[in-house]
Amino acid sequence: MLCLWLSGCVNLGYYQQLASGQLQLLRQREPVSRVLSDERRDPQLRERLDRALQARRFASQVLRLPDNRSYLSYVELDRPHVLWSLMATPEFSVEASPQCFPLAGCVAYRGYFRRELAEAAAERLRARGLDVWLGGVDAYSSLGWFADPLVSSMLRRDDEQLAGLIFHELAHQRFYLPGDTAFNESYASFVERQGLREWRARRGLPAADDAAERRQTAFVALLLETREHLRALYASPRSVEAQRQAKAEVFAQLQVDYRRLRDAGQVANYDGFMARPLNNASLLPFALYDQWVPAFARLFAEVGEDWSAFHDTVRQLGDLPTEERRRRLAALLEAGL
């Protein structure tokens, strides 16, 4: 029965590593309050965890995110990331090859608690001719099924980034739409970014550097523009070899454009990302996490920047049929530009 519920025994090994990794995290949790009260523990760790608790309280009290047991415990990992995320696309498509799960629906990625398993899966996908992207993940949400802990990979971020991770992951617990990764991630990304603006203001910190935000936005726009160029290319009636050559030229031009804009100070520095081999799948994270953020920003403004009303309206939007929801998001996106 379990095998059938897990969509067939062919996926049993994948689900086993998910269950094992999740169980290990749950077993290793210790209350943050215990760490804070133990003077023998690393003072820097205690200080970071105390700031995380402050952000956690702010998330519930101000951003109206779930007030539950998530991020009130801590786990020291034996690895640099809590998960590795694997994404794939066909060779001539910018759309993700969907990964479907019983509870989360179809999403654009698979998560692995062990890097060697993720790399082996990536090689299998490459052998099938798919474009693949594999990257480490510092935080994730179980969508409220478990009390998610703070993990040591989250503490590698600075205080502001740590708060943003907490806001982002709790947003997934507030609302999650099975089968629409771009909707879910863009919603959580907006909550993260707007939440950080209000978090800074509440703490009396200066606003974020507008110039830095513009450079970040410009970099994302460059990648999304490249993605749309590729989409048009793949829809054209060219031969396989002609499309393959044109695809290589598009990515080569992306590198040229990036270096020109970076040297002019017009885009954020993403040298590490751009140094890796680029393909359709490497553009997916930006498409999924940024695609609808301006639409959600417009929606937030329309409800008078009221967080409860915003979350309720997001839920109503998620209840719409897929095409109607996307038309509504597109209209919000256009209105917000």
C-alpha positions in Angstrom: 0.0 0.0 0.0 2.8 2.4 0.9 4.5 1.6 -2.5 1.3 2.4 -4.4 0.8 5.7 -2.4 4.3 6.8 -3.3 3.4 6.7 -7.0 5.1 3.4 -7.7 8.1 1.4 -6.5 10.3 3.1 -9.1 10.4 6.1 -6.8 10.8 4.2 -3.6 14.6 4.8 -3.3 14.1 8.6 -3.7 11.3 8.7 -1.1 13.4 6.6 1.3 16.2 9.1 1.3 13.7 11.9 1.8 12.1 10.2 4.8 15.5 9.2 6.2 16.9 12.8 5.9 13.8 14.3 7.4 13.7 11.9 10.3 17.4 12.6 11.0 16.7 16.3 11.2 13.8 15.7 13.6 15.9 13.5 15.8 18.7 16.0 16.0 16.6 19.1 17.0 17.3 20.8 20.2 15.2 23.8 21.5 16.8 27.1 20.8 15.9 28.2 24.3 18.1 25.4 25.7 21.1 26.5 23.6 20.5 30.2 24.6 20.5 29.3 28.3 23.6 27.1 28.1 26.6 29.4 28.8 29.0 26.6 27.7 27.8 26.9 24.1 29.5 29.1 21.5 28.6 32.8 22.3 28.4 33.6 18.6 26.0 30.7 18.0 23.8 31.9 20.9 23.8 35.4 19.6 22.8 34.4 16.0 20.1 32.1 17.3 18.7 34.9 19.5 18.5 37.2 16.5 16.8 34.4 14.6 14.1 34.2 17.3 13.6 37.9 17.0 13.0 37.6 13.3 10.7 34.6 14.0 8.5 36.6 16.4 8.4 39.5 13.9 7.3 37.1 11.2 4.2 36.0 13.2 3.4 39.3 14.8 3.9 41.7 11.9 3.9 39.7 8.7 1.1 37.4 9.9 3.0 34.3 9.1 2.2 31.0 11.0 2.8 31.1 14.8 3.9 27.5 15.2 6.9 25.5 16.4 8.9 25.9 13.2 12.3 27.6 13.6 12.3 27.3 17.4 14.7 24.5 17.4 18.3 24.1 16.0 20.3 21.4 14.2 24.0 21.4 13.6 24.6 19.8 10.2 27.5 17.7 9.2 27.4 19.1 5.6 27.4 22.5 4.0 23.8 22.5 2.8 20.6 21.0 4.2 19.5 19.8 0.7 20.7 19.7 -2.9 18.1 20.8 -5.4 18.0 19.2 -8.9 16.2 20.9 -11.8 16.0 19.7 -15.4 14.6 20.8 -18.7 14.4 19.2 -22.2 17.3 20.2 -24.5 15.0 22.5 -26.4 12.6 23.9 -23.8 12.8 26.5 -21.1 10.1 24.7 -19.0 11.0 22.4 -16.2 10.6 18.7 -16.4 8.0 18.3 -13.6 8.7 16.2 -10.6 5.4 15.0 -9.0 4.8 14.1 -5.4 1.7 12.9 -3.4 1.5 16.0 -1.2 3.3 18.8 -2.9 1.9 18.2 -6.4 4.1 18.7 -9.5 7.1 21.0 -8.8 10.1 22.0 -10.8 12.8 20.4 -8.6 13.7 17.4 -6.5 15.5 17.7 -3.2 18.2 15.4 -1.9 19.6 15.2 1.6 22.8 13.5 0.3 24.9 15.2 -2.3 26.1 11.9 -3.9 22.6 10.8 -4.6 21.8 14.2 -6.2 24.8 14.0 -8.4 24.0 10.4 -9.5 20.5 11.5 -10.3 21.8 14.5 -12.3 24.0 12.2 -14.3 21.1 10.0 -15.2 19.1 13.0 -16.4 22.1 14.2 -18.5 22.4 10.7 -20.1 18.8 11.1 -21.2 19.7 14.4 -23.0 18.2 16.8 -20.5 19.7 20.1 -19.4 20.4 19.9 -15.6 21.1 22.3 -12.8 22.2 21.2 -9.3 22.7 23.6 -6.4 22.9 23.5 -2.6 20.0 24.7 -0.5 20.4 26.3 2.9 16.8 26.2 4.1 13.6 24.5 3.1 10.0 24.1 4.4 8.1 20.9 5.1 5.0 23.0 4.4 3.9 22.8 8.1 3.9 19.0 8.3 6.8 19.2 10.7 8.3 21.7 13.1 11.1 22.8 10.8 14.4 23.6 12.7 16.9 26.3 12.1 19.9 24.5 10.6 23.6 25.5 10.6 23.6 26.2 6.9 21.1 29.0 7.5 23.5 30.6 10.0 26.2 31.0 7.3 24.1 33.9 6.0 24.3 37.3 7.6 21.5 38.4 10.0 19.4 40.0 7.3 19.6 37.0 5.0 18.8 34.7 7.9 15.7 36.7 8.7 14.8 36.6 5.0 15.1 32.8 4.9 12.7 32.5 7.9 10.2 34.8 6.3 10.4 32.9 2.9 10.0 29.5 4.4 7.1 30.5 6.7 5.3 32.0 3.7 5.3 28.5 2.2 3.6 27.3 5.4 1.0 30.1 5.2 0.0 29.2 1.7 1.2 26.6 -0.8 -0.5 25.9 -4.2 0.3 22.3 -5.3 1.6 22.2 -8.9 2.6 25.8 -9.4 6.2 26.4 -8.4 6.5 29.9 -9.9 3.4 31.1 -8.0 4.7 29.6 -4.7 8.3 30.8 -5.0 7.4 34.3 -6.2 4.9 34.7 -3.4 7.4 33.6 -0.8 10.2 35.8 -2.4 7.9 38.8 -2.2 7.1 38.1 1.5 10.8 37.8 2.1 11.8 41.0 0.4 8.9 43.2 1.7 9.3 41.6 5.1 13.0 42.6 5.2 12.0 46.2 4.3 9.7 46.3 7.3 12.2 44.4 9.5 14.9 47.0 8.8 12.5 49.9 9.5 11.3 48.2 12.8 14.9 47.9 14.0 15.8 51.5 12.9 18.3 50.3 10.3 18.8 52.2 7.0 16.8 51.1 4.0 18.5 48.7 1.5 20.8 50.1 -1.1 18.5 51.1 -3.9 21.4 50.9 -6.4 22.2 47.4 -5.3 18.6 46.4 -5.7 18.5 47.9 -9.2 21.6 45.9 -10.2 20.1 42.7 -8.8 16.8 43.4 -10.7 18.8 44.2 -13.9 20.6 40.9 -13.6 17.4 38.9 -13.2 15.9 40.8 -16.1 18.9 39.9 -18.3 18.4 36.2 -17.6 14.6 36.3 -18.1 15.1 38.1 -21.4 17.5 35.4 -22.4 14.9 32.8 -21.4 12.3 34.4 -23.6 14.7 34.5 -26.5 15.3 30.8 -26.1 11.6 30.1 -25.9 11.1 31.8 -29.3 14.0 29.9 -30.7 12.7 26.5 -29.6 9.3 27.3 -31.2 10.9 28.1 -34.6 10.9 25.5 -37.4 14.6 24.9 -37.4 16.4 21.6 -37.6 17.8 20.0 -34.4 21.4 21.0 -35.3 20.4 24.5 -36.2 18.6 24.9 -32.9 21.6 23.5 -31.0 23.9 25.9 -32.7 21.6 28.9 -32.1 21.2 27.9 -28.5 25.0 27.9 -28.0 25.1 31.4 -29.6 22.4 32.7 -27.2 24.3 31.6 -24.1 27.6 33.0 -25.5 25.8 36.3 -26.1 24.5 36.2 -22.5 28.1 35.9 -21.2 29.1 38.9 -23.4 26.2 41.0 -22.3 26.7 40.1 -18.6 30.4 41.1 -18.6 29.6 44.4 -20.4 26.8 45.3 -17.9 28.9 44.1 -14.9 31.9 46.2 -15.9 29.6 49.2 -16.3 28.2 48.6 -12.8 24.7 48.0 -14.2 24.1 44.4 -12.9 25.0 42.6 -9.7 28.2 40.5 -9.7 27.3 36.9 -10.4 30.7 35.8 -11.6 30.4 32.5 -9.7 27.1 31.7 -11.3 28.2 32.8 -14.8 31.4 30.7 -14.5 29.4 27.5 -14.4 28.2 25.9 -17.7 24.9 27.6 -18.5 21.9 25.8 -20.0 18.1 26.0 -19.9 17.9 24.5 -16.4 20.3 27.1 -15.0 17.8 29.8 -15.8 15.0 28.1 -13.9 15.7 29.4 -10.4 15.4 33.0 -11.5 12.3 32.3 -13.5 10.6 30.5 -10.6 11.7 32.8 -7.7 11.3 36.1 -9.5 8.8 35.8 -12.3 5.7 37.1 -10.4 7.3 39.1 -7.6 6.3 42.5 -9.1 2.7 41.1 -9.4 2.6 40.2 -5.7 4.1 43.7 -4.9 1.2 45.3 -6.8 -1.3 43.0 -5.0 0.2 44.1 -1.7 -0.3 47.7 -2.6 -3.9 47.1 -3.7 -4.9 45.8 -0.3 -3.4 48.8 1.5 -0.2 46.9 2.6 -2.3 44.9 5.0 -0.6 41.5 5.6 -3.7 39.6 6.6 -5.7 40.9 3.7 -2.7 40.2 1.4 -2.4 36.5 2.4 -6.1 36.0 2.1 -6.1 37.5 -1.4 -3.2 35.3 -2.4 -5.2 32.3 -1.3 -8.2 33.5 -3.3 -5.9 33.9 -6.3 -4.6 30.4 -5.8 -8.2 29.0 -5.9 -8.7 30.3 -9.4 -8.3 28.0 -12.4 -4.8 27.9 -13.7 -5.3 30.1 -16.8 -7.4 32.6 -15.0 -4.9 32.8 -12.2 -2.0 33.5 -14.7 -4.1 36.1 -16.5 -4.7 37.9 -13.2 -1.0 37.7 -12.4 0.0 39.0 -15.8 -2.4 42.0 -15.3 -0.9 42.7 -11.9 2.6 42.4 -13.4 1.8 44.9 -16.1 0.1 47.3 -13.6 3.1 47.1 -11.3 5.8 47.9 -13.9 
